[in-house]
Amino acid sequence: MSAPAQHLTVLLREAVEALAIKPAGVYVDATFGRGGHSRAILERLGPSGRLLALDRDPRAIAAAAAIGDERLRVVHRPFAEMAAAMGEAGFGRADGVLMDIGVSSPQLDEGERGFSFRFDAPLDMRMDTTQGETAAEWLARADEREITQVVRDYGEERFAFQIAKKIVAARNERPVATTGQLAALVREAVRTREPGQDPATRTFQALRIHINQELEQLALALPQAVDMLNPGGRLVVISFHSLEDRIVKRFLRDAAAPDASLPKNLPLMASQLPQPKLRLVGKPVKASAAEIAANPRARSAVMRVAEKC
Ligand SMILES: C[S@@+](CC[C@H](N)C(=O)[O-])C[C@H]1O[C@@H](n2cnc3c(N)ncnc32)[C@H](O)[C@@H]1O
């Protein structure tokens, strides 16, 4: 087992400032990770403030025990269940919700989690290691068409069909059970090389998104976050690739627009029109050059902020 890895929090100051923390407010950190954002939120909260933190990874939950702060409640739950978690915590409505989505550095850097082709390890890839199917189990049962679709849609991989064919042919000989085996098959199937990128990168991203249902989780969580905010409460979302950011961008745009589904010629007074749920705050924020130099994983981060009307 590799040594526990650290997580360098991305857009720490920017995200916590965007939450516009009120000392007596109630906040939700939907992706605790190693608690970088949670610690900074707690620093700004007064004695009556509250923070609910969620993570689906049991190792993140174990790490939270080190904080020991009675204003913090930590729950092992996927963020698609954040409304239920908030109800059970009895915290009422929230003044801010932060989602710093994707994987943490420990998930990528602890080889035995099976997220990375940099280590040869069992092909697991589950954020929540207490339940669900591993990537190896899925690759053992999915058909060629399903594998092609996942690798193409979630990895935006041109050679998805060739990769799926290789996997299916290889598993007839022996199960594709390790990160090393999968990476080798993908490298054989991908005929072109992108500078500075391992050919296995896109396929690993695709499988991770599929195994953890990352896009479905996000789509389920965003409306819950908005519904549980108090008026004036902030929603802050940091995403790390274009598939996630597209979902966030469209959701915020639609929630910030008056209801476009109504026919334009309806004789409604302005006060009768359905009001937007959110107001967009500022432009999308990216990490500074200095942050990217210190933490290259910040390069792809995009933070979007909105306020409940
Ligand atoms: C980028 S890290 C968050 C890092 C954190 N902000 C920090 O500063 O330490 C993302 C975390 O979100 C968790 N996560 C991802 N998807 C999740 C989901 N659907 N529900 C709950 N947690 C999730 C991962 O397990 C991971 O720990």
The ligand as a MOL file (V3000), in Angstrom:
LIG
                    3D

  0  0  0     0  0            999 V3000
M  V30 BEGIN CTAB
M  V30 COUNTS 27 29 0 0 0
M  V30 BEGIN ATOM
M  V30 1 C -11.3520 17.5510 -5.6560 0
M  V30 2 S -11.6950 16.6000 -4.2430 0 CHG=1
M  V30 3 C -12.2200 17.7770 -3.0520 0
M  V30 4 C -11.0810 18.3600 -2.2940 0
M  V30 5 C -11.4680 19.2800 -1.1570 0
M  V30 6 N -12.1710 20.4630 -1.6130 0
M  V30 7 C -10.2500 19.6780 -0.3640 0
M  V30 8 O -9.8860 20.8500 -0.3890 0
M  V30 9 O -9.6390 18.8140 0.2700 0 CHG=-1
M  V30 10 C -13.1910 15.8410 -4.6570 0
M  V30 11 C -13.7840 14.9700 -3.5770 0
M  V30 12 O -15.1510 14.8100 -3.9050 0
M  V30 13 C -15.5430 13.5030 -3.6230 0
M  V30 14 N -16.6600 13.2190 -4.4980 0
M  V30 15 C -16.6640 13.1600 -5.8450 0
M  V30 16 N -17.8860 12.8850 -6.2980 0
M  V30 17 C -18.6850 12.7960 -5.2100 0
M  V30 18 C -20.0610 12.5370 -5.0290 0
M  V30 19 N -20.8600 12.3110 -6.0610 0
M  V30 20 N -20.5530 12.5510 -3.7770 0
M  V30 21 C -19.7320 12.7940 -2.7080 0
M  V30 22 N -18.4200 13.0070 -2.8190 0
M  V30 23 C -17.8980 13.0130 -4.0610 0
M  V30 24 C -14.3350 12.6630 -3.9060 0
M  V30 25 O -14.4000 11.4570 -3.1750 0
M  V30 26 C -13.2070 13.5760 -3.4610 0
M  V30 27 O -12.8470 13.3050 -2.1380 0
M  V30 END ATOM
M  V30 BEGIN BOND
M  V30 1 1 1 2
M  V30 2 1 2 3
M  V30 3 1 2 10
M  V30 4 1 3 4
M  V30 5 1 4 5
M  V30 6 1 5 6
M  V30 7 1 5 7
M  V30 8 2 7 8
M  V30 9 1 7 9
M  V30 10 1 10 11
M  V30 11 1 11 12
M  V30 12 1 11 26
M  V30 13 1 12 13
M  V30 14 1 13 14
M  V30 15 1 13 24
M  V30 16 1 14 15
M  V30 17 1 14 23
M  V30 18 2 15 16
M  V30 19 1 16 17
M  V30 20 1 17 18
M  V30 21 2 17 23
M  V30 22 1 18 19
M  V30 23 2 18 20
M  V30 24 1 20 21
M  V30 25 2 21 22
M  V30 26 1 22 23
M  V30 27 1 24 25
M  V30 28 1 24 26
M  V30 29 1 26 27
M  V30 END BOND
M  V30 END CTAB
M  END
